[in-house]
Amino acid sequence: MLHSMSTTVEAASERSAAEVNEEIRALWLRSGGTLTTEQREEYQRLVMEWAAAAPQQVRAA
């Protein structure tokens, strides 16, 4: 059975980028630097959540 990973970020969480970043760091620490398949999926989800929460930088034209 194949499972597809959603590419949408759940808006219900509404955590700050800093909070999500701390969870990403904790995941890497727990893993010892090598992620399992399950941890990799969690990492990808967290990165998407972080990107949605991170303030967008405006570039001058």
Predicted model as a PDB file, atoms N, CA, C, CB and O in Angstrom, pLDDT in the B-factor column:
MODEL        1                                                                  
ATOM      1  N   MET A   1       0.840  -1.167   0.000  1.00 46.00           N  
ATOM      2  CA  MET A   1       0.000   0.000   0.000  1.00 46.00           C  
ATOM      3  C   MET A   1       0.888   1.233   0.000  1.00 46.00           C  
ATOM      4  CB  MET A   1      -0.958  -0.004   1.208  1.00 46.00           C  
ATOM      5  O   MET A   1       1.808   1.348   0.810  1.00 46.00           O  
ATOM      6  N   LEU A   2       0.611   2.143  -0.902  1.00 47.00           N  
ATOM      7  CA  LEU A   2       1.376   3.374  -0.992  1.00 47.00           C  
ATOM      8  C   LEU A   2       0.666   4.486  -0.238  1.00 47.00           C  
ATOM      9  CB  LEU A   2       1.595   3.772  -2.458  1.00 47.00           C  
ATOM     10  O   LEU A   2      -0.557   4.613  -0.304  1.00 47.00           O  
ATOM     11  N   HIS A   3       1.421   5.268   0.459  1.00 47.00           N  
ATOM     12  CA  HIS A   3       0.882   6.417   1.179  1.00 47.00           C  
ATOM     13  C   HIS A   3       1.485   7.665   0.576  1.00 47.00           C  
ATOM     14  CB  HIS A   3       1.178   6.331   2.709  1.00 47.00           C  
ATOM     15  O   HIS A   3       2.698   7.757   0.386  1.00 47.00           O  
ATOM     16  N   SER A   4       0.637   8.614   0.280  1.00 49.00           N  
ATOM     17  CA  SER A   4       1.168   9.869  -0.241  1.00 49.00           C  
ATOM     18  C   SER A   4       1.232  10.882   0.886  1.00 49.00           C  
ATOM     19  CB  SER A   4       0.303  10.402  -1.411  1.00 49.00           C  
ATOM     20  O   SER A   4       0.376  10.916   1.769  1.00 49.00           O  
ATOM     21  N   MET A   5       2.258  11.698   0.835  1.00 48.00           N  
ATOM     22  CA  MET A   5       2.436  12.731   1.845  1.00 48.00           C  
ATOM     23  C   MET A   5       1.770  14.000   1.365  1.00 48.00           C  
ATOM     24  CB  MET A   5       3.933  12.973   2.148  1.00 48.00           C  
ATOM     25  O   MET A   5       1.973  14.426   0.228  1.00 48.00           O  
ATOM     26  N   SER A   6       0.991  14.591   2.213  1.00 49.00           N  
ATOM     27  CA  SER A   6       0.326  15.833   1.853  1.00 49.00           C  
ATOM     28  C   SER A   6       1.362  16.940   1.726  1.00 49.00           C  
ATOM     29  CB  SER A   6      -0.753  16.207   2.897  1.00 49.00           C  
ATOM     30  O   SER A   6       2.301  17.024   2.517  1.00 49.00           O  
ATOM     31  N   THR A   7       1.178  17.789   0.719  1.00 49.00           N  
ATOM     32  CA  THR A   7       2.094  18.908   0.543  1.00 49.00           C  
ATOM     33  C   THR A   7       1.514  20.191   1.120  1.00 49.00           C  
ATOM     34  CB  THR A   7       2.421  19.099  -0.931  1.00 49.00           C  
ATOM     35  O   THR A   7       2.124  21.255   1.016  1.00 49.00           O  
ATOM     36  N   THR A   8       0.338  20.091   1.727  1.00 49.00           N  
ATOM     37  CA  THR A   8      -0.256  21.267   2.339  1.00 49.00           C  
ATOM     38  C   THR A   8       0.099  21.302   3.816  1.00 49.00           C  
ATOM     39  CB  THR A   8      -1.786  21.279   2.144  1.00 49.00           C  
ATOM     40  O   THR A   8       0.265  20.264   4.457  1.00 49.00           O  
ATOM     41  N   VAL A   9       0.210  22.502   4.336  1.00 49.00           N  
ATOM     42  CA  VAL A   9       0.540  22.685   5.749  1.00 49.00           C  
ATOM     43  C   VAL A   9      -0.740  22.970   6.492  1.00 49.00           C  
ATOM     44  CB  VAL A   9       1.576  23.833   5.958  1.00 49.00           C  
ATOM     45  O   VAL A   9      -1.533  23.818   6.081  1.00 49.00           O  
ATOM     46  N   GLU A  10      -0.942  22.270   7.575  1.00 49.00           N  
ATOM     47  CA  GLU A  10      -2.148  22.462   8.360  1.00 49.00           C  
ATOM     48  C   GLU A  10      -2.110  23.818   9.055  1.00 49.00           C  
ATOM     49  CB  GLU A  10      -2.310  21.332   9.388  1.00 49.00           C  
ATOM     50  O   GLU A  10      -1.162  24.127   9.777  1.00 49.00           O  
ATOM     51  N   ALA A  11      -3.137  24.619   8.837  1.00 50.00           N  
ATOM     52  CA  ALA A  11      -3.195  25.952   9.410  1.00 50.00           C  
ATOM     53  C   ALA A  11      -3.592  25.917  10.882  1.00 50.00           C  
ATOM     54  CB  ALA A  11      -4.170  26.810   8.630  1.00 50.00           C  
ATOM     55  O   ALA A  11      -3.410  26.907  11.591  1.00 50.00           O  
ATOM     56  N   ALA A  12      -4.125  24.801  11.351  1.00 45.00           N  
ATOM     57  CA  ALA A  12      -4.612  24.717  12.723  1.00 45.00           C  
ATOM     58  C   ALA A  12      -3.492  24.898  13.739  1.00 45.00           C  
ATOM     59  CB  ALA A  12      -5.299  23.386  12.949  1.00 45.00           C  
ATOM     60  O   ALA A  12      -3.736  25.354  14.857  1.00 45.00           O  
ATOM     61  N   SER A  13      -2.282  24.551  13.366  1.00 56.00           N  
ATOM     62  CA  SER A  13      -1.163  24.590  14.293  1.00 56.00           C  
ATOM     63  C   SER A  13      -0.798  26.025  14.681  1.00 56.00           C  
ATOM     64  CB  SER A  13       0.041  23.891  13.683  1.00 56.00           C  
ATOM     65  O   SER A  13      -0.699  26.344  15.866  1.00 56.00           O  
ATOM     66  N   GLU A  14      -0.603  26.872  13.700  1.00 84.00           N  
ATOM     67  CA  GLU A  14      -0.266  28.286  13.892  1.00 84.00           C  
ATOM     68  C   GLU A  14       0.873  28.508  14.889  1.00 84.00           C  
ATOM     69  CB  GLU A  14      -1.488  29.036  14.358  1.00 84.00           C  
ATOM     70  O   GLU A  14       0.834  29.441  15.691  1.00 84.00           O  
ATOM     71  N   ARG A  15       1.874  27.654  14.830  1.00 91.00           N  
ATOM     72  CA  ARG A  15       3.058  27.842  15.672  1.00 91.00           C  
ATOM     73  C   ARG A  15       3.991  28.803  14.964  1.00 91.00           C  
ATOM     74  CB  ARG A  15       3.776  26.483  15.973  1.00 91.00           C  
ATOM     75  O   ARG A  15       3.946  28.944  13.742  1.00 91.00           O  
ATOM     76  N   SER A  16       4.833  29.459  15.737  1.00 93.00           N  
ATOM     77  CA  SER A  16       5.807  30.370  15.138  1.00 93.00           C  
ATOM     78  C   SER A  16       6.915  29.564  14.472  1.00 93.00           C  
ATOM     79  CB  SER A  16       6.395  31.332  16.204  1.00 93.00           C  
ATOM     80  O   SER A  16       7.118  28.389  14.776  1.00 93.00           O  
ATOM     81  N   ALA A  17       7.620  30.213  13.568  1.00 94.00           N  
ATOM     82  CA  ALA A  17       8.748  29.570  12.897  1.00 94.00           C  
ATOM     83  C   ALA A  17       9.786  29.125  13.924  1.00 94.00           C  
ATOM     84  CB  ALA A  17       9.386  30.526  11.863  1.00 94.00           C  
ATOM     85  O   ALA A  17      10.393  28.064  13.770  1.00 94.00           O  
ATOM     86  N   ALA A  18       9.994  29.918  14.959  1.00 94.00           N  
ATOM     87  CA  ALA A  18      10.971  29.574  15.994  1.00 94.00           C  
ATOM     88  C   ALA A  18      10.563  28.294  16.732  1.00 94.00           C  
ATOM     89  CB  ALA A  18      11.123  30.737  16.993  1.00 94.00           C  
ATOM     90  O   ALA A  18      11.410  27.456  17.041  1.00 94.00           O  
ATOM     91  N   GLU A  19       9.266  28.146  17.014  1.00 95.00           N  
ATOM     92  CA  GLU A  19       8.793  26.940  17.700  1.00 95.00           C  
ATOM     93  C   GLU A  19       8.989  25.706  16.830  1.00 95.00           C  
ATOM     94  CB  GLU A  19       7.312  27.084  18.081  1.00 95.00           C  
ATOM     95  O   GLU A  19       9.422  24.661  17.316  1.00 95.00           O  
ATOM     96  N   VAL A  20       8.675  25.824  15.557  1.00 96.00           N  
ATOM     97  CA  VAL A  20       8.841  24.701  14.639  1.00 96.00           C  
ATOM     98  C   VAL A  20      10.321  24.382  14.480  1.00 96.00           C  
ATOM     99  CB  VAL A  20       8.201  25.013  13.265  1.00 96.00           C  
ATOM    100  O   VAL A  20      10.702  23.212  14.424  1.00 96.00           O  
ATOM    101  N   ASN A  21      11.162  25.419  14.406  1.00 96.00           N  
ATOM    102  CA  ASN A  21      12.602  25.219  14.291  1.00 96.00           C  
ATOM    103  C   ASN A  21      13.144  24.438  15.488  1.00 96.00           C  
ATOM    104  CB  ASN A  21      13.319  26.570  14.172  1.00 96.00           C  
ATOM    105  O   ASN A  21      14.000  23.568  15.324  1.00 96.00           O  
ATOM    106  N   GLU A  22      12.657  24.740  16.674  1.00 97.00           N  
ATOM    107  CA  GLU A  22      13.093  24.014  17.871  1.00 97.00           C  
ATOM    108  C   GLU A  22      12.722  22.538  17.768  1.00 97.00           C  
ATOM    109  CB  GLU A  22      12.468  24.632  19.139  1.00 97.00           C  
ATOM    110  O   GLU A  22      13.490  21.670  18.181  1.00 97.00           O  
ATOM    111  N   GLU A  23      11.542  22.256  17.216  1.00 97.00           N  
ATOM    112  CA  GLU A  23      11.131  20.859  17.045  1.00 97.00           C  
ATOM    113  C   GLU A  23      12.010  20.157  16.013  1.00 97.00           C  
ATOM    114  CB  GLU A  23       9.653  20.780  16.623  1.00 97.00           C  
ATOM    115  O   GLU A  23      12.345  18.983  16.173  1.00 97.00           O  
ATOM    116  N   ILE A  24      12.379  20.872  14.963  1.00 97.00           N  
ATOM    117  CA  ILE A  24      13.284  20.310  13.947  1.00 97.00           C  
ATOM    118  C   ILE A  24      14.635  19.982  14.581  1.00 97.00           C  
ATOM    119  CB  ILE A  24      13.470  21.303  12.759  1.00 97.00           C  
ATOM    120  O   ILE A  24      15.189  18.906  14.357  1.00 97.00           O  
ATOM    121  N   ARG A  25      15.154  20.908  15.365  1.00 97.00           N  
ATOM    122  CA  ARG A  25      16.439  20.666  16.047  1.00 97.00           C  
ATOM    123  C   ARG A  25      16.360  19.466  16.978  1.00 97.00           C  
ATOM    124  CB  ARG A  25      16.867  21.905  16.839  1.00 97.00           C  
ATOM    125  O   ARG A  25      17.282  18.652  17.029  1.00 97.00           O  
ATOM    126  N   ALA A  26      15.251  19.357  17.720  1.00 97.00           N  
ATOM    127  CA  ALA A  26      15.072  18.239  18.650  1.00 97.00           C  
ATOM    128  C   ALA A  26      15.011  16.914  17.890  1.00 97.00           C  
ATOM    129  CB  ALA A  26      13.791  18.432  19.491  1.00 97.00           C  
ATOM    130  O   ALA A  26      15.553  15.909  18.349  1.00 97.00           O  
ATOM    131  N   LEU A  27      14.356  16.911  16.737  1.00 97.00           N  
ATOM    132  CA  LEU A  27      14.280  15.710  15.911  1.00 97.00           C  
ATOM    133  C   LEU A  27      15.676  15.262  15.494  1.00 97.00           C  
ATOM    134  CB  LEU A  27      13.405  15.960  14.672  1.00 97.00           C  
ATOM    135  O   LEU A  27      15.997  14.077  15.582  1.00 97.00           O  
ATOM    136  N   TRP A  28      16.504  16.193  15.042  1.00 96.00           N  
ATOM    137  CA  TRP A  28      17.872  15.856  14.631  1.00 96.00           C  
ATOM    138  C   TRP A  28      18.690  15.347  15.816  1.00 96.00           C  
ATOM    139  CB  TRP A  28      18.562  17.081  14.002  1.00 96.00           C  
ATOM    140  O   TRP A  28      19.476  14.411  15.671  1.00 96.00           O  
ATOM    141  N   LEU A  29      18.509  15.956  16.981  1.00 97.00           N  
ATOM    142  CA  LEU A  29      19.245  15.498  18.165  1.00 97.00           C  
ATOM    143  C   LEU A  29      18.835  14.080  18.551  1.00 97.00           C  
ATOM    144  CB  LEU A  29      19.010  16.452  19.347  1.00 97.00           C  
ATOM    145  O   LEU A  29      19.685  13.242  18.848  1.00 97.00           O  
ATOM    146  N   ARG A  30      17.523  13.816  18.544  1.00 95.00           N  
ATOM    147  CA  ARG A  30      17.030  12.476  18.885  1.00 95.00           C  
ATOM    148  C   ARG A  30      17.532  11.436  17.903  1.00 95.00           C  
ATOM    149  CB  ARG A  30      15.504  12.461  18.919  1.00 95.00           C  
ATOM    150  O   ARG A  30      17.803  10.298  18.286  1.00 95.00           O  
ATOM    151  N   SER A  31      17.658  11.813  16.648  1.00 96.00           N  
ATOM    152  CA  SER A  31      18.032  10.849  15.613  1.00 96.00           C  
ATOM    153  C   SER A  31      19.532  10.562  15.589  1.00 96.00           C  
ATOM    154  CB  SER A  31      17.594  11.357  14.258  1.00 96.00           C  
ATOM    155  O   SER A  31      19.966   9.575  14.995  1.00 96.00           O  
ATOM    156  N   GLY A  32      20.313  11.406  16.222  1.00 95.00           N  
ATOM    157  CA  GLY A  32      21.761  11.225  16.171  1.00 95.00           C  
ATOM    158  C   GLY A  32      22.352  11.600  14.819  1.00 95.00           C  
ATOM    159  O   GLY A  32      23.471  11.208  14.488  1.00 95.00           O  
ATOM    160  N   GLY A  33      21.587  12.365  14.041  1.00 92.00           N  
ATOM    161  CA  GLY A  33      22.090  12.836  12.748  1.00 92.00           C  
ATOM    162  C   GLY A  33      21.704  11.982  11.561  1.00 92.00           C  
ATOM    163  O   GLY A  33      22.010  12.337  10.423  1.00 92.00           O  
ATOM    164  N   THR A  34      21.036  10.858  11.801  1.00 96.00           N  
ATOM    165  CA  THR A  34      20.582   9.993  10.712  1.00 96.00           C  
ATOM    166  C   THR A  34      19.101   9.728  10.899  1.00 96.00           C  
ATOM    167  CB  THR A  34      21.389   8.656  10.668  1.00 96.00           C  
ATOM    168  O   THR A  34      18.686   9.122  11.887  1.00 96.00           O  
ATOM    169  N   LEU A  35      18.301  10.190   9.933  1.00 96.00           N  
ATOM    170  CA  LEU A  35      16.855  10.056  10.046  1.00 96.00           C  
ATOM    171  C   LEU A  35      16.363   8.747   9.441  1.00 96.00           C  
ATOM    172  CB  LEU A  35      16.166  11.229   9.372  1.00 96.00           C  
ATOM    173  O   LEU A  35      16.813   8.334   8.372  1.00 96.00           O  
ATOM    174  N   THR A  36      15.428   8.100  10.143  1.00 97.00           N  
ATOM    175  CA  THR A  36      14.743   6.938   9.585  1.00 97.00           C  
ATOM    176  C   THR A  36      13.729   7.448   8.556  1.00 97.00           C  
ATOM    177  CB  THR A  36      14.040   6.084  10.715  1.00 97.00           C  
ATOM    178  O   THR A  36      13.525   8.656   8.426  1.00 97.00           O  
ATOM    179  N   THR A  37      13.114   6.552   7.846  1.00 97.00           N  
ATOM    180  CA  THR A  37      12.096   6.939   6.865  1.00 97.00           C  
ATOM    181  C   THR A  37      10.965   7.707   7.550  1.00 97.00           C  
ATOM    182  CB  THR A  37      11.534   5.691   6.138  1.00 97.00           C  
ATOM    183  O   THR A  37      10.510   8.731   7.039  1.00 97.00           O  
ATOM    184  N   GLU A  38      10.524   7.229   8.674  1.00 97.00           N  
ATOM    185  CA  GLU A  38       9.451   7.897   9.421  1.00 97.00           C  
ATOM    186  C   GLU A  38       9.894   9.280   9.889  1.00 97.00           C  
ATOM    187  CB  GLU A  38       9.023   7.042  10.629  1.00 97.00           C  
ATOM    188  O   GLU A  38       9.138  10.245   9.775  1.00 97.00           O  
ATOM    189  N   GLN A  39      11.114   9.382  10.416  1.00 97.00           N  
ATOM    190  CA  GLN A  39      11.630  10.674  10.863  1.00 97.00           C  
ATOM    191  C   GLN A  39      11.811  11.630   9.696  1.00 97.00           C  
ATOM    192  CB  GLN A  39      12.954  10.493  11.597  1.00 97.00           C  
ATOM    193  O   GLN A  39      11.597  12.833   9.846  1.00 97.00           O  
ATOM    194  N   ARG A  40      12.201  11.116   8.538  1.00 97.00           N  
ATOM    195  CA  ARG A  40      12.352  11.950   7.349  1.00 97.00           C  
ATOM    196  C   ARG A  40      11.018  12.550   6.932  1.00 97.00           C  
ATOM    197  CB  ARG A  40      12.947  11.138   6.197  1.00 97.00           C  
ATOM    198  O   ARG A  40      10.955  13.714   6.534  1.00 97.00           O  
ATOM    199  N   GLU A  41       9.952  11.764   7.022  1.00 98.00           N  
ATOM    200  CA  GLU A  41       8.612  12.261   6.719  1.00 98.00           C  
ATOM    201  C   GLU A  41       8.206  13.358   7.704  1.00 98.00           C  
ATOM    202  CB  GLU A  41       7.592  11.109   6.753  1.00 98.00           C  
ATOM    203  O   GLU A  41       7.629  14.375   7.319  1.00 98.00           O  
ATOM    204  N   GLU A  42       8.519  13.130   8.991  1.00 97.00           N  
ATOM    205  CA  GLU A  42       8.227  14.143  10.008  1.00 97.00           C  
ATOM    206  C   GLU A  42       9.035  15.410   9.732  1.00 97.00           C  
ATOM    207  CB  GLU A  42       8.539  13.602  11.428  1.00 97.00           C  
ATOM    208  O   GLU A  42       8.511  16.518   9.851  1.00 97.00           O  
ATOM    209  N   TYR A  43      10.293  15.254   9.368  1.00 97.00           N  
ATOM    210  CA  TYR A  43      11.153  16.393   9.050  1.00 97.00           C  
ATOM    211  C   TYR A  43      10.585  17.196   7.881  1.00 97.00           C  
ATOM    212  CB  TYR A  43      12.576  15.914   8.721  1.00 97.00           C  
ATOM    213  O   TYR A  43      10.532  18.425   7.934  1.00 97.00           O  
ATOM    214  N   GLN A  44      10.165  16.504   6.835  1.00 98.00           N  
ATOM    215  CA  GLN A  44       9.594  17.190   5.681  1.00 98.00           C  
ATOM    216  C   GLN A  44       8.338  17.965   6.065  1.00 98.00           C  
ATOM    217  CB  GLN A  44       9.274  16.188   4.574  1.00 98.00           C  
ATOM    218  O   GLN A  44       8.141  19.093   5.614  1.00 98.00           O  
ATOM    219  N   ARG A  45       7.496  17.366   6.889  1.00 97.00           N  
ATOM    220  CA  ARG A  45       6.288  18.036   7.357  1.00 97.00           C  
ATOM    221  C   ARG A  45       6.651  19.283   8.166  1.00 97.00           C  
ATOM    222  CB  ARG A  45       5.429  17.074   8.203  1.00 97.00           C  
ATOM    223  O   ARG A  45       6.042  20.339   7.998  1.00 97.00           O  
ATOM    224  N   LEU A  46       7.636  19.151   9.037  1.00 97.00           N  
ATOM    225  CA  LEU A  46       8.058  20.274   9.871  1.00 97.00           C  
ATOM    226  C   LEU A  46       8.662  21.401   9.029  1.00 97.00           C  
ATOM    227  CB  LEU A  46       9.069  19.802  10.918  1.00 97.00           C  
ATOM    228  O   LEU A  46       8.414  22.576   9.300  1.00 97.00           O  
ATOM    229  N   VAL A  47       9.447  21.054   8.018  1.00 96.00           N  
ATOM    230  CA  VAL A  47      10.048  22.070   7.150  1.00 96.00           C  
ATOM    231  C   VAL A  47       8.952  22.839   6.411  1.00 96.00           C  
ATOM    232  CB  VAL A  47      11.032  21.418   6.137  1.00 96.00           C  
ATOM    233  O   VAL A  47       9.037  24.058   6.268  1.00 96.00           O  
ATOM    234  N   MET A  48       7.927  22.133   5.945  1.00 96.00           N  
ATOM    235  CA  MET A  48       6.809  22.805   5.277  1.00 96.00           C  
ATOM    236  C   MET A  48       6.084  23.737   6.253  1.00 96.00           C  
ATOM    237  CB  MET A  48       5.822  21.765   4.694  1.00 96.00           C  
ATOM    238  O   MET A  48       5.705  24.851   5.893  1.00 96.00           O  
ATOM    239  N   GLU A  49       5.897  23.272   7.480  1.00 95.00           N  
ATOM    240  CA  GLU A  49       5.243  24.101   8.495  1.00 95.00           C  
ATOM    241  C   GLU A  49       6.114  25.315   8.817  1.00 95.00           C  
ATOM    242  CB  GLU A  49       4.963  23.278   9.782  1.00 95.00           C  
ATOM    243  O   GLU A  49       5.609  26.428   8.968  1.00 95.00           O  
ATOM    244  N   TRP A  50       7.426  25.093   8.919  1.00 95.00           N  
ATOM    245  CA  TRP A  50       8.346  26.191   9.211  1.00 95.00           C  
ATOM    246  C   TRP A  50       8.302  27.235   8.094  1.00 95.00           C  
ATOM    247  CB  TRP A  50       9.784  25.658   9.393  1.00 95.00           C  
ATOM    248  O   TRP A  50       8.241  28.436   8.358  1.00 95.00           O  
ATOM    249  N   ALA A  51       8.335  26.765   6.847  1.00 93.00           N  
ATOM    250  CA  ALA A  51       8.317  27.677   5.701  1.00 93.00           C  
ATOM    251  C   ALA A  51       7.040  28.517   5.689  1.00 93.00           C  
ATOM    252  CB  ALA A  51       8.443  26.888   4.388  1.00 93.00           C  
ATOM    253  O   ALA A  51       7.076  29.701   5.353  1.00 93.00           O  
ATOM    254  N   ALA A  52       5.923  27.908   6.052  1.00 93.00           N  
ATOM    255  CA  ALA A  52       4.660  28.646   6.078  1.00 93.00           C  
ATOM    256  C   ALA A  52       4.630  29.657   7.214  1.00 93.00           C  
ATOM    257  CB  ALA A  52       3.485  27.682   6.210  1.00 93.00           C  
ATOM    258  O   ALA A  52       3.974  30.694   7.109  1.00 93.00           O  
ATOM    259  N   ALA A  53       5.339  29.358   8.301  1.00 92.00           N  
ATOM    260  CA  ALA A  53       5.325  30.238   9.472  1.00 92.00           C  
ATOM    261  C   ALA A  53       6.397  31.320   9.404  1.00 92.00           C  
ATOM    262  CB  ALA A  53       5.511  29.422  10.732  1.00 92.00           C  
ATOM    263  O   ALA A  53       6.269  32.364  10.044  1.00 92.00           O  
ATOM    264  N   ALA A  54       7.456  31.073   8.629  1.00 87.00           N  
ATOM    265  CA  ALA A  54       8.575  32.024   8.554  1.00 87.00           C  
ATOM    266  C   ALA A  54       8.137  33.311   7.863  1.00 87.00           C  
ATOM    267  CB  ALA A  54       9.774  31.398   7.803  1.00 87.00           C  
ATOM    268  O   ALA A  54       7.422  33.265   6.862  1.00 87.00           O  
ATOM    269  N   PRO A  55       8.557  34.445   8.383  1.00 81.00           N  
ATOM    270  CA  PRO A  55       8.214  35.707   7.726  1.00 81.00           C  
ATOM    271  C   PRO A  55       8.854  35.774   6.336  1.00 81.00           C  
ATOM    272  CB  PRO A  55       8.669  36.911   8.589  1.00 81.00           C  
ATOM    273  O   PRO A  55      10.004  35.374   6.153  1.00 81.00           O  
ATOM    274  N   GLN A  56       8.115  36.270   5.386  1.00 70.00           N  
ATOM    275  CA  GLN A  56       8.626  36.394   4.023  1.00 70.00           C  
ATOM    276  C   GLN A  56       9.497  37.635   3.914  1.00 70.00           C  
ATOM    277  CB  GLN A  56       7.467  36.453   3.000  1.00 70.00           C  
ATOM    278  O   GLN A  56       9.122  38.711   4.379  1.00 70.00           O  
ATOM    279  N   GLN A  57      10.649  37.482   3.304  1.00 59.00           N  
ATOM    280  CA  GLN A  57      11.535  38.624   3.101  1.00 59.00           C  
ATOM    281  C   GLN A  57      11.139  39.332   1.814  1.00 59.00           C  
ATOM    282  CB  GLN A  57      13.025  38.177   3.052  1.00 59.00           C  
ATOM    283  O   GLN A  57      10.907  38.702   0.782  1.00 59.00           O  
ATOM    284  N   VAL A  58      11.069  40.641   1.896  1.00 51.00           N  
ATOM    285  CA  VAL A  58      10.730  41.420   0.716  1.00 51.00           C  
ATOM    286  C   VAL A  58      12.017  41.923   0.114  1.00 51.00           C  
ATOM    287  CB  VAL A  58       9.769  42.595   1.055  1.00 51.00           C  
ATOM    288  O   VAL A  58      12.841  42.528   0.799  1.00 51.00           O  
ATOM    289  N   ARG A  59      12.191  41.670  -1.188  1.00 51.00           N  
ATOM    290  CA  ARG A  59      13.405  42.116  -1.875  1.00 51.00           C  
ATOM    291  C   ARG A  59      13.104  43.390  -2.644  1.00 51.00           C  
ATOM    292  CB  ARG A  59      13.947  41.016  -2.827  1.00 51.00           C  
ATOM    293  O   ARG A  59      12.058  43.527  -3.278  1.00 51.00           O  
ATOM    294  N   ALA A  60      14.042  44.310  -2.572  1.00 62.00           N  
ATOM    295  CA  ALA A  60      13.908  45.553  -3.341  1.00 62.00           C  
ATOM    296  C   ALA A  60      14.197  45.241  -4.804  1.00 62.00           C  
ATOM    297  CB  ALA A  60      14.875  46.671  -2.803  1.00 62.00           C  
ATOM    298  O   ALA A  60      15.119  44.488  -5.118  1.00 62.00           O  
ATOM    299  N   ALA A  61      13.408  45.823  -5.686  1.00 59.00           N  
ATOM    300  CA  ALA A  61      13.574  45.560  -7.126  1.00 59.00           C  
ATOM    301  C   ALA A  61      14.719  46.360  -7.684  1.00 59.00           C  
ATOM    302  CB  ALA A  61      12.291  45.885  -7.895  1.00 59.00           C  
ATOM    303  O   ALA A  61      15.012  46.271  -8.876  1.00 59.00           O  
TER     304      ALA A  61                                                      
ENDMDL                                                                          
END                                                                             
